[in-house]
Amino acid sequence: MTKADIVNEISKTTGVDKAAVLETVEKFMEVVKDSLANGENVYLRGFGSFIVKTRSEKTARNISKGTTIIIPEHKIPAFKPAKVFMEEVK
């Protein structure tokens, strides 16, 4: 399902104009991205959590050159679904 499909489905079920739904979905995604960029987690009860995970420093190998490099500690976004959501998907 794409963003356009989501907008069409919400518009069809609620009767709200597609342009307004698209603007709302875009703003939601912007708020989530900005929150995660600032190190704040986003919790949606019954759906899940958008969280920032920290990957620790590790050593990696370049097999073709036979060298090793160190990948520094970095942060990545992640989604953790709620138990209710997980049970509904099962």
Order of alpha helices (4+ residues) and beta strands (2+ residues): alpha-alpha-beta-beta-beta-beta-beta-alpha
